Amino acid sequence: MVELRLNVSDVDYEALIRALAGQIAGPALMAARAMPDSAKEEMVTGYINANAARIERAIEGALASKGLHMKITGAQAKLIARPGTGA
C-alpha cells in the first residue's frame, strides 16, 4: 500500500459555502461568509472528512480516465500550521 498526502490551499471558500448552502441558510449562511480564514479552513476540513468516500471515487475516476486504475481509500483531512504564521 502507498500513502499519499495532499495539502489543500487556495480554497474557493465562496464556492464551498454555496455547496453547503442546502445545509445552512439565512443568517447562518451570512455568518459563514464572514468567518475568519481559520474557521473556513476548519469548515473545509470537516467537508473533506464528511465526503471522503465521494472524494476517493472522484480521484479514482480521474486516474481511470488517464488509464491508471487503482483504489483510493482513507481520505481524511487535518488542519496544519500555515508556514510563517504558527496557525
Rosetta blueprint (number, residue, H / E / L):
1 M L
2 V L
3 E L
4 L L
5 R L
6 L L
7 N L
8 V L
9 S L
10 D L
11 V L
12 D L
13 Y H
14 E H
15 A H
16 L H
17 I H
18 R H
19 A H
20 L L
21 A L
22 G L
23 Q L
24 I L
25 A L
26 G L
27 P H
28 A H
29 L H
30 M H
31 A H
32 A H
33 R H
34 A H
35 M L
36 P L
37 D H
38 S H
39 A H
40 K H
41 E H
42 E H
43 M H
44 V H
45 T H
46 G H
47 Y H
48 I H
49 N H
50 A H
51 N L
52 A H
53 A H
54 R H
55 I H
56 E H
57 R H
58 A H
59 I H
60 E H
61 G H
62 A H
63 L H
64 A H
65 S H
66 K L
67 G L
68 L L
69 H L
70 M L
71 K L
72 I L
73 T L
74 G L
75 A L
76 Q L
77 A L
78 K L
79 L L
80 I L
81 A L
82 R L
83 P L
84 G L
85 T L
86 G L
87 A L
